[in-house]
Amino acid sequence: MAARKVFQNLGFTNVAVADDGTTALVELKKESFDLVVADWNMPQMTGVELLNAMRADKTLAGIPFLLVTGDDNQDNLMEAIKAGISNFMTKPYDAKVLAEKIERIFAYQEEMENRNS
């Protein structure tokens, strides 16, 4: 799959790809992940619905979440921020932008962990 290849090219070796939010949620409950990247528009469960389900589950709530959207609708963005996204990006994007967004997420996580220790 194209998404898997992009992440592998960025140096991520353990990458799982789900075709929809429902499948992603099942996989998240089976295995440990360091990051979720999800599209806003997915069948069966949107990216924001997946995010809400994750934030409501104490075992998944702390996983960073990067939301990808082809829409720059401010109301949708505010909904995602309120739901607890870690970062977002609009399509189309390239690997460099994706890498920068992911780096920011992990830098913020590390900063928060350092503050709390």
C-alpha positions in Angstrom: 0.0 0.0 0.0 1.1 3.5 -0.7 0.7 4.7 2.9 2.9 1.9 4.3 5.6 2.8 1.8 5.6 6.5 2.8 6.0 5.6 6.5 8.7 3.0 5.8 10.6 5.6 3.7 10.4 7.9 6.8 12.1 5.2 8.9 9.0 3.6 10.5 9.4 -0.1 10.4 6.3 -1.3 12.3 3.4 0.1 10.2 -0.2 -1.1 10.2 -2.7 0.1 7.6 -6.5 -0.1 8.1 -9.0 0.7 5.4 -11.6 2.2 7.8 -11.9 3.5 11.3 -13.7 0.5 12.6 -10.9 -1.8 11.5 -8.4 0.6 12.9 -10.0 0.6 16.3 -10.0 -3.2 16.4 -6.3 -3.3 15.5 -5.5 -0.6 18.1 -7.0 -2.8 20.8 -5.0 -5.8 19.7 -1.5 -4.3 19.4 0.5 -1.3 20.9 1.0 1.7 18.6 3.0 4.9 19.1 1.0 7.0 16.7 -2.2 7.0 14.7 -2.5 8.8 11.4 -6.1 8.8 10.1 -8.1 10.4 7.4 -11.1 12.5 8.3 -13.2 10.8 5.6 -13.1 7.0 6.2 -16.0 4.6 5.6 -17.9 3.1 8.6 -16.2 5.5 11.1 -14.7 8.9 10.4 -11.3 10.0 11.7 -12.9 12.1 14.3 -15.2 9.3 15.4 -12.1 7.1 15.7 -10.4 9.8 17.7 -13.4 10.1 20.0 -13.5 6.4 20.6 -9.7 6.3 21.3 -9.9 9.2 23.8 -12.8 7.5 25.6 -10.8 4.3 26.0 -8.2 4.7 28.8 -5.8 2.2 27.1 -5.8 4.2 23.8 -6.4 7.7 25.1 -2.7 8.7 25.2 -1.8 7.6 21.7 -0.8 10.7 19.6 -3.3 11.3 16.7 -2.5 13.0 13.4 -5.7 13.8 11.5 -5.4 14.1 7.7 -8.1 16.0 5.8 -8.8 17.2 2.3 -11.0 19.9 3.8 -9.9 23.1 5.5 -13.4 23.7 7.0 -12.7 25.6 10.3 -15.7 24.0 12.1 -14.4 20.5 11.4 -10.9 21.6 12.6 -12.4 23.0 15.8 -14.3 19.7 16.3 -11.1 17.7 15.9 -9.1 20.0 18.3 -11.8 19.7 20.9 -11.7 15.9 20.5 -8.0 15.9 21.2 -6.0 15.7 18.0 -2.3 16.0 18.4 -1.8 17.6 15.0 -3.5 17.8 11.6 -2.5 18.3 8.0 -4.4 18.9 4.8 -4.1 16.9 1.6 -2.3 16.8 -0.7 0.8 16.5 1.3 4.3 15.2 0.8 6.6 13.0 2.9 8.5 16.1 4.2 5.4 17.7 5.6 4.3 14.4 7.1 7.7 13.9 8.8 7.6 17.5 10.2 4.1 17.0 11.6 5.2 13.7 13.2 8.4 15.2 14.6 6.3 18.0 16.2 4.0 15.5 17.8 6.8 13.5 19.4 8.7 16.6 20.5 5.6 17.9 22.3 5.0 14.5 23.9 8.6 14.4 25.1 8.3 18.0 26.5 5.1 17.0 28.4 6.7 13.9 29.8 9.7 16.0 31.0 7.5 18.5 32.6 5.6 15.8 34.5 8.7 14.0 35.7 
